[in-house]
Amino acid sequence: MERSGADPTGMPTSIRKVVVASFIGTTIEWYDYFIFATAAALFFPKVFFPDFGATTGTILAYTTFAVGFGARPLGGLIFGHYGDRVGRKTMLVVTLLIMGTATFLVGVLPGYDAIGVLAPILLVLLRIFQGIGLGGEWGGAVLMAVEHSPDEQRGLNGSWPQMGVPAGLVLGTGVFAAVGAISGDAPWAWRVPFLLSVILIAVGLFVRLSIYESPAFSRVQESGTEARMPIVDVLRTYPKNVLLGVGSRIGIDAGFYIFAVYTLTHITENLGLAQGVGLTAITIAALIEIFTIPAFASLSDRVGRRPLLIGGAALMGVWTFVLFALLNTKSTVLIVIAIVVGLSIGHAAVYGPQGSFYAELFGTRVRYSGASFSYQISGIFGGALAPIIAASLYPAGGTTLISVYVAALCALSILCYFLAEETFKKDIYEEEPEERRLIAEQRG
């Protein structure tokens, strides 16, 4: 069974076309985002902060990376507002253009040696635009997939945008590895992945312009019940879901960026191994996760979202201790196993059903704003701070202190998932009583 949207002429839009468009678009967005993370871990300390020591330069580079997380809630608010007022599709095109332009400009940005302090300032500004673009992107991509889906496949179809994360990670680390193998230590090599994003953006725009608006939002438009101030209605109607949405993701996001970003610093700076060891391990893990994310998401359509969300969060919290123990052996095989389990099993078990879970927490009129705001706010306290805190904790207490930090945040995620309602059988078209009251007030 397929749920189909309709274009202005009444022609159906296949769910397959929608999920493929969501996957390609989010893959490109996350490619842009992750190449910044990789460059921040491996190159930015020397290019933009050369006058600082190794630890301070790394922390400053990670801080520029964290700035993007601070901008993501702003993107969620802006594009969530217009996504709930104007529509999902238009916002997805705009966010892709913003992200692509900012990424390309990072690739041509002169370093500290050329323009001094202006270089890191401009780097931060471009990172802010990246964050705004991604903050608006995620919610729209997930909603397009979920709102076109038959009820019994919302988890699976909602996982296609989630698959864009490991796909973007594979693409980003793969390009860095390939460029490094070809160019060696050439000072310009790190710029190539950023410049190549222009090609990917063109492909993404072509695909996204070929799909139509979601049927759920079209129904709201036809009834004339669009929210006037979506974020205000979200906070009035769904305060508990907003809090649980924010709290539940903090540990998951922190764990992911420890596994996928900080491990690069630990492997190269603390263990003295080659960059290729970490990049290869993360690439293998992300490749596997492209398949495990939809597998766990599909399972959530049968057993519910909460069992997988809770189980995955628990595994991530416990596995962090094992992760560093295996990394510290300096064995390439054990390093690969450590990162593969953390990302392709622990993280995938949560991230697979997470897209549909957030979409199901909110009603159609405010779903873009509610899902985007909750999801992106959590990133500030989770992924944004995780590499910075890890780099700061290591000199004080080594990897054990970092593991305790991640485990504590994962415990918070488990608590929030435990308190949340099960959503996999929810009618996403049904309005909450408070929401019906707001619609009545709006109609006067």
MARKOLTOR-771984 format. One record per residue (C-alpha): residue in three letters; x, y, z negated. Coordinates in Angstrom, 2 decimals. Example, Ala and Ser with C-alpha at 12.3 -4.5 7.8 and 13.67 -1.06 7.14 Angstrom:
   code      east     north        up
    ALA     12.30     -4.50     -7.80
    SER     13.67     -1.06     -7.14
//
This chain:
   code      east     north        up
    MET      0.00      0.00      0.00
    GLU      1.26      3.52      0.78
    ARG      0.02      6.84     -0.44
    SER      0.31      9.31      2.40
    GLY      0.48     13.05      2.38
    ALA     -0.98     14.96      5.28
    ASP      0.38     17.63      7.52
    PRO     -1.75     20.57      8.70
    THR     -3.00     18.51     11.64
    GLY     -4.06     15.61      9.45
    MET     -1.24     13.26     10.44
    PRO      0.02     11.08      7.58
    THR      3.46     11.35      6.06
    SER      4.90      7.92      5.26
    ILE      6.20      7.36      1.73
    ARG      9.29      5.81      3.30
    LYS     10.06      9.04      5.11
    VAL      9.53     11.05      1.94
    VAL     11.78      8.94     -0.28
    VAL     14.53      8.82      2.35
    ALA     14.37     12.62      2.65
    SER     14.53     12.92     -1.15
    PHE     17.47     10.54     -1.32
    ILE     19.49     12.25      1.41
    GLY     18.82     15.72      0.02
    THR     19.73     14.87     -3.56
    THR     22.81     12.95     -2.41
    ILE     24.08     16.08     -0.70
    GLU     23.24     18.30     -3.68
    TRP     25.03     15.97     -6.10
    TYR     27.98     15.56     -3.75
    ASP     28.41     19.33     -3.94
    TYR     28.03     19.26     -7.71
    PHE     30.38     16.34     -8.36
    ILE     33.23     17.50     -6.16
    PHE     33.33     20.55     -8.42
    ALA     33.51     18.23    -11.45
    THR     36.30     16.16     -9.89
    ALA     38.23     19.27     -8.90
    ALA     37.75     20.71    -12.40
    ALA     39.27     17.55    -13.89
    LEU     42.18     17.19    -11.48
    PHE     43.00     20.49     -9.70
    PHE     41.39     23.61    -11.16
    PRO     43.65     23.86    -14.25
    LYS     46.66     24.45    -11.97
    VAL     44.87     26.44     -9.24
    PHE     42.80     28.83    -11.37
    PHE     44.39     28.63    -14.86
    PRO     48.11     28.11    -14.23
    ASP     49.38     30.31    -17.09
    PHE     47.79     28.21    -19.83
    GLY     48.99     24.96    -21.39
    ALA     47.69     21.59    -20.21
    THR     44.98     21.22    -22.88
    THR     43.79     24.84    -22.72
    GLY     43.81     24.86    -18.92
    THR     41.75     21.67    -18.87
    ILE     39.23     23.09    -21.35
    LEU     38.91     26.30    -19.32
    ALA     38.40     24.31    -16.11
    TYR     35.72     22.21    -17.80
    THR     34.13     25.44    -19.04
    THR     33.65     26.64    -15.46
    PHE     32.05     23.26    -14.79
    ALA     29.78     23.72    -17.84
    VAL     28.59     27.12    -16.62
    GLY     26.60     25.32    -13.93
    PHE     24.58     23.57    -16.61
    GLY     23.72     26.90    -18.18
    ALA     22.39     28.11    -14.83
    ARG     20.36     24.97    -14.14
    PRO     17.45     25.87    -16.50
    LEU     17.25     29.24    -14.73
    GLY     16.97     27.42    -11.41
    GLY     14.38     25.12    -12.95
    LEU     12.31     28.09    -14.13
    ILE     12.55     30.02    -10.85
    PHE     11.90     27.17     -8.47
    GLY      9.56     25.39    -10.86
    HIS      7.40     28.53    -10.92
    TYR      7.23     28.83     -7.16
    GLY      7.08     25.07     -6.69
    ASP      3.89     25.04     -8.77
    ARG      2.57     28.19     -7.07
    VAL      3.67     27.78     -3.43
    GLY      4.61     24.13     -3.01
    ARG      7.37     21.55     -3.42
    LYS      8.76     21.35      0.12
    THR      9.70     25.01      0.61
    MET     11.65     25.05     -2.64
    LEU     13.65     22.00     -1.60
    VAL     14.83     23.72      1.57
    VAL     15.85     26.89     -0.29
    THR     17.76     25.04     -3.03
    LEU     19.71     23.04     -0.48
    LEU     20.83     26.24      1.25
    ILE     21.88     27.88     -2.02
    MET     23.92     24.88     -3.12
    GLY     25.58     24.41      0.27
    THR     26.61     28.04      0.64
    ALA     28.09     28.22     -2.86
    THR     30.01     24.96     -2.36
    PHE     31.53     26.06      0.93
    LEU     32.67     29.35     -0.60
    VAL     34.47     27.51     -3.40
    GLY     36.45     25.78     -0.67
    VAL     37.73     29.09      0.71
    LEU     38.22     30.83     -2.64
    PRO     41.84     32.01     -3.22
    GLY     43.56     30.76     -6.36
    TYR     44.95     32.65     -9.36
    ASP     48.35     33.13     -7.71
    ALA     46.71     35.05     -4.84
    ILE     44.11     37.30     -6.52
    GLY     44.75     36.92    -10.24
    VAL     41.93     36.92    -12.76
    LEU     39.39     37.60    -10.00
    ALA     39.79     33.98     -8.85
    PRO     38.32     32.31    -11.97
    ILE     35.66     35.02    -12.19
    LEU     34.47     34.28     -8.64
    LEU     34.70     30.56     -9.34
    VAL     32.31     30.97    -12.28
    LEU     29.92     33.06    -10.16
    LEU     29.79     30.41     -7.44
    ARG     29.28     27.73    -10.09
    ILE     26.28     29.69    -11.37
    PHE     24.72     29.59     -7.91
    GLN     25.41     25.87     -7.71
    GLY     23.62     25.42    -11.02
    ILE     20.63     27.47     -9.91
    GLY     20.32     25.42     -6.74
    LEU     20.56     22.07     -8.48
    GLY     18.26     23.19    -11.28
    GLY     15.49     23.78     -8.78
    GLU     16.34     20.79     -6.59
    TRP     15.86     17.86     -8.95
    GLY     12.27     18.50     -9.97
    GLY     11.05     19.05     -6.44
    ALA     12.76     15.96     -5.04
    VAL     11.40     13.70     -7.78
    LEU      7.88     15.10     -7.51
    MET      7.76     14.70     -3.74
    ALA      8.60     11.02     -4.18
    VAL      6.34     10.36     -7.17
    GLU      3.35     12.34     -5.95
    HIS      3.34     10.54     -2.59
    SER      3.56      7.11     -4.28
    PRO      0.95      4.46     -5.02
    ASP      0.53      4.16     -8.79
    GLU      2.20      0.76     -9.03
    GLN      5.40      2.00     -7.32
    ARG      5.96      5.38     -8.98
    GLY      9.00      4.16    -10.89
    LEU     10.65      2.66     -7.83
    ASN      9.91      5.58     -5.50
    GLY     10.79      8.13     -8.18
    SER     14.22      6.51     -8.43
    TRP     15.24      7.42     -4.88
    PRO     16.21     10.98     -5.85
    GLN     17.99      9.46     -8.88
    MET     20.03      7.30     -6.52
    GLY     21.35     10.52     -5.06
    VAL     23.52     10.92     -8.19
    PRO     25.69      7.81     -7.72
    ALA     25.56      8.25     -3.94
    GLY     26.82     11.81     -4.29
    LEU     29.43     10.62     -6.75
    VAL     30.61      7.91     -4.35
    LEU     30.74     10.37     -1.49
    GLY     32.56     12.98     -3.54
    THR     35.18     10.73     -5.16
    GLY     35.55      8.82     -1.89
    VAL     36.30     11.99      0.05
    PHE     38.79     13.12     -2.59
    ALA     40.49      9.71     -2.52
    ALA     40.64      9.70      1.29
    VAL     41.96     13.26      1.52
    GLY     44.52     12.48     -1.17
    ALA     45.70      9.38      0.67
    ILE     46.13     11.35      3.90
    SER     47.54     14.62      2.59
    GLY     49.42     13.48     -0.49
    ASP     50.11     16.42     -2.82
    ALA     49.34     19.15     -0.26
    PRO     48.09     22.23     -2.15
    TRP     45.17     22.74      0.24
    ALA     43.85     19.17      0.06
    TRP     41.33     19.78     -2.75
    ARG     39.53     22.33     -0.53
    VAL     38.60     19.84      2.20
    PRO     35.69     18.14      0.35
    PHE     34.12     21.56     -0.29
    LEU     34.41     22.61      3.36
    LEU     32.92     19.34      4.60
    SER     29.68     20.12      2.73
    VAL     28.61     22.31      5.67
    ILE     28.05     19.21      7.81
    LEU     26.06     17.48      5.08
    ILE     23.83     20.50      4.49
    ALA     22.88     20.60      8.18
    VAL     21.84     16.93      8.03
    GLY     19.86     17.48      4.82
    LEU     17.94     20.44      6.21
    PHE     17.04     18.53      9.36
    VAL     15.57     15.69      7.31
    ARG     13.73     17.83      4.77
    LEU     12.09     20.05      7.35
    SER     10.43     16.96      8.84
    ILE      8.28     16.08      5.79
    TYR      5.06     17.60      4.46
    GLU      3.72     18.80      1.14
    SER      2.77     16.31     -1.57
    PRO     -0.91     15.24     -1.71
    ALA     -1.13     16.00     -5.45
    PHE     -0.12     19.64     -4.99
    SER     -2.25     19.93     -1.84
    ARG     -5.23     18.90     -3.95
    VAL     -4.45     21.67     -6.45
    GLN     -4.16     24.20     -3.63
    GLU     -7.47     23.13     -2.14
    SER     -9.19     23.57     -5.50
    GLY     -7.57     26.97     -6.05
    THR     -6.36     25.98     -9.54
    GLU     -2.65     26.80     -9.23
    ALA     -1.20     27.99    -12.53
    ARG     -0.57     31.73    -12.65
    MET      2.34     31.37    -15.08
    PRO      3.30     27.67    -14.96
    ILE      5.99     27.71    -17.66
    VAL      3.65     29.47    -20.10
    ASP      0.97     26.85    -19.46
    VAL      3.56     24.08    -19.92
    LEU      4.55     25.36    -23.36
    ARG      0.90     25.82    -24.37
    THR     -0.33     22.47    -23.09
    TYR      2.62     20.10    -23.44
    PRO      4.86     21.36    -26.31
    LYS      5.53     17.86    -27.67
    ASN      6.43     16.48    -24.24
    VAL      8.81     19.37    -23.60
    LEU     10.65     18.70    -26.88
    LEU     10.81     14.96    -26.26
    GLY     11.89     15.53    -22.65
    VAL     14.74     17.77    -23.79
    GLY     15.89     15.63    -26.70
    SER     15.66     12.29    -24.93
    ARG     18.14     13.17    -22.19
    ILE     20.90     14.82    -24.23
    GLY     22.69     11.59    -25.15
    ILE     22.24     10.07    -21.70
    ASP     23.68     13.13    -19.99
    ALA     26.61     13.39    -22.40
    GLY     27.42      9.70    -21.97
    PHE     27.28      9.96    -18.19
    TYR     29.73     12.86    -18.00
    ILE     32.10     11.14    -20.41
    PHE     32.04      8.02    -18.19
    ALA     32.17      9.86    -14.85
    VAL     34.21     13.00    -15.55
    TYR     36.17     12.98    -18.81
    THR     37.57      9.52    -18.10
    LEU     39.48     11.07    -15.16
    THR     41.26     13.42    -17.55
    HIS     41.89     10.67    -20.09
    ILE     43.30      8.28    -17.51
    THR     45.62     10.83    -15.90
    GLU     46.58     13.22    -18.72
    ASN     46.42     11.01    -21.82
    LEU     47.37      7.62    -20.35
    GLY     49.70      8.88    -17.60
    LEU     48.13      6.77    -14.84
    ALA     47.63      7.79    -11.21
    GLN     44.53      9.75    -10.18
    GLY     43.51      6.91     -7.87
    VAL     42.90      4.53    -10.78
    GLY     40.07      6.60    -12.23
    LEU     38.67      7.66     -8.87
    THR     38.55      4.04     -7.68
    ALA     36.84      2.82    -10.86
    ILE     34.18      5.53    -10.72
    THR     33.60      4.97     -7.00
    ILE     33.05      1.22     -7.52
    ALA     30.71      1.86    -10.47
    ALA     28.70      4.43     -8.53
    LEU     28.39      2.11     -5.52
    ILE     26.92     -0.60     -7.73
    GLU     24.63      1.90     -9.46
    ILE     23.02      2.80     -6.13
    PHE     21.49     -0.70     -6.29
    THR     20.94     -1.07    -10.05
    ILE     19.03      2.22    -10.39
    PRO     16.12      1.10     -8.14
    ALA     16.25     -2.39     -9.69
    PHE     15.70     -1.01    -13.20
    ALA     13.14      1.50    -11.90
    SER     11.15     -1.24    -10.20
    LEU     11.25     -3.27    -13.43
    SER      9.81     -0.26    -15.28
    ASP      6.75     -0.43    -12.99
    ARG      6.07     -3.86    -14.51
    VAL      7.19     -3.67    -18.14
    GLY      6.95      0.08    -18.79
    ARG      9.42      2.96    -18.97
    ARG     10.19      2.96    -22.71
    PRO     11.80     -0.51    -23.07
    LEU     14.38      0.32    -20.40
    LEU     14.93      3.89    -21.59
    ILE     15.54      2.76    -25.17
    GLY     17.66     -0.26    -24.19
    GLY     19.84      1.71    -21.78
    ALA     20.42      4.51    -24.29
    ALA     21.44      1.98    -26.96
    LEU     23.89      0.28    -24.60
    MET     25.48      3.60    -23.62
    GLY     25.98      4.56    -27.26
    VAL     27.61      1.25    -28.18
    TRP     29.58      0.86    -24.96
    THR     31.43      4.15    -25.41
    PHE     33.59      2.48    -28.09
    VAL     34.33     -0.45    -25.78
    LEU     34.97      1.92    -22.87
    PHE     37.93      3.68    -24.46
    ALA     39.33      0.45    -25.89
    LEU     39.46     -0.96    -22.36
    LEU     40.79      2.25    -20.83
    ASN     43.61      2.35    -23.37
    THR     44.89     -1.05    -22.20
    LYS     45.99      0.75    -18.99
    SER     44.85     -2.33    -17.04
    THR     43.27     -1.31    -13.74
    VAL     40.91     -4.30    -13.81
    LEU     39.72     -3.57    -17.35
    ILE     39.34      0.13    -16.57
    VAL     37.09     -0.72    -13.63
    ILE     35.01     -3.10    -15.78
    ALA     34.67     -0.49    -18.54
    ILE     33.34      2.20    -16.23
    VAL     31.19     -0.17    -14.16
    VAL     29.28     -1.45    -17.20
    GLY     28.81      2.05    -18.61
    LEU     27.49      3.58    -15.40
    SER     25.90      0.80    -13.36
    ILE     24.16     -0.96    -16.26
    GLY     23.83      1.37    -19.26
    HIS     23.24      4.62    -17.40
    ALA     21.26      3.00    -14.57
    ALA     18.81      1.39    -16.99
    VAL     17.84      4.87    -18.21
    TYR     18.31      6.88    -15.07
    GLY     16.25      4.58    -12.85
    PRO     12.89      5.14    -14.61
    GLN     13.78      8.64    -15.81
    GLY     12.47     10.45    -12.72
    SER      8.97      8.99    -12.93
    PHE      9.01      9.35    -16.74
    TYR      9.52     13.11    -16.54
    ALA      6.96     13.52    -13.77
    GLU      4.38     11.57    -15.77
    LEU      4.84     13.75    -18.84
    PHE      3.09     16.73    -17.21
    GLY     -0.04     17.56    -15.19
    THR      0.09     18.43    -11.48
    ARG     -0.50     22.17    -11.92
    VAL      2.64     22.60    -14.03
    ARG      4.59     19.42    -13.24
    TYR      7.43     21.09    -11.33
    SER      8.01     23.63    -14.11
    GLY      7.58     21.16    -16.97
    ALA      9.81     18.43    -15.56
    SER     12.50     20.83    -14.32
    PHE     12.64     22.93    -17.49
    SER     12.82     19.94    -19.86
    TYR     15.35     18.08    -17.75
    GLN     17.67     21.03    -17.14
    ILE     17.64     22.44    -20.68
    SER     18.85     19.09    -21.98
    GLY     21.83     19.28    -19.62
    ILE     23.23     22.27    -21.52
    PHE     23.46     20.30    -24.76
    GLY     24.44     17.05    -23.07
    GLY     26.54     17.06    -19.90
    ALA     27.71     20.68    -20.05
    LEU     29.40     20.36    -23.43
    ALA     30.47     16.72    -23.31
    PRO     33.79     17.06    -21.38
    ILE     34.71     20.22    -23.33
    ILE     33.96     18.62    -26.69
    ALA     35.76     15.43    -25.70
    ALA     38.87     17.36    -24.65
    SER     38.75     19.24    -27.98
    LEU     38.13     16.14    -30.12
    TYR     40.90     14.02    -28.62
    PRO     43.81     15.90    -30.25
    ALA     41.98     15.78    -33.61
    GLY     40.73     12.21    -33.74
    GLY     41.50     10.42    -30.51
    THR     38.96      8.38    -28.58
    THR     37.18      7.08    -31.72
    LEU     35.91     10.55    -32.54
    ILE     34.69     11.00    -28.95
    SER     32.83      7.68    -29.14
    VAL     31.14      8.64    -32.42
    TYR     30.01     11.91    -30.83
    VAL     28.43     10.15    -27.83
    ALA     26.84      7.44    -29.98
    ALA     25.20     10.06    -32.22
    LEU     23.66     11.83    -29.22
    CYS     22.44      8.52    -27.77
    ALA     20.75      7.83    -31.12
    LEU     18.84     11.10    -30.66
    SER     17.76      9.96    -27.19
    ILE     16.54      6.63    -28.60
    LEU     14.49      8.42    -31.26
    CYS     12.82     10.66    -28.66
    TYR     12.00      7.74    -26.36
    PHE     10.55      5.89    -29.35
    LEU      8.28      8.85    -30.18
    ALA      7.17      9.39    -26.56
    GLU      4.05      7.76    -25.17
    GLU      4.29      5.05    -22.54
    THR      3.51      6.67    -19.18
    PHE      3.80      4.01    -16.47
    LYS      0.03      3.41    -16.28
    LYS     -0.92      7.05    -16.61
    ASP     -3.24      8.67    -14.05
    ILE     -1.06     11.56    -12.88
    TYR     -4.06     13.28    -11.28
    GLU     -6.02     13.46    -14.53
    GLU     -5.88     16.79    -16.34
    GLU     -5.38     17.10    -20.09
    PRO     -8.32     18.67    -22.06
    GLU     -6.21     21.74    -22.85
    GLU     -5.32     22.07    -19.19
    ARG     -9.00     21.94    -18.18
    ARG     -9.65     24.73    -20.68
    LEU     -6.90     26.86    -19.11
    ILE     -8.38     26.29    -15.65
    ALA    -11.79     27.39    -16.93
    GLU    -10.24     30.54    -18.42
    GLN     -8.45     31.26    -15.14
    ARG    -11.70     30.99    -13.20
    GLY    -13.22     33.44    -15.67
//
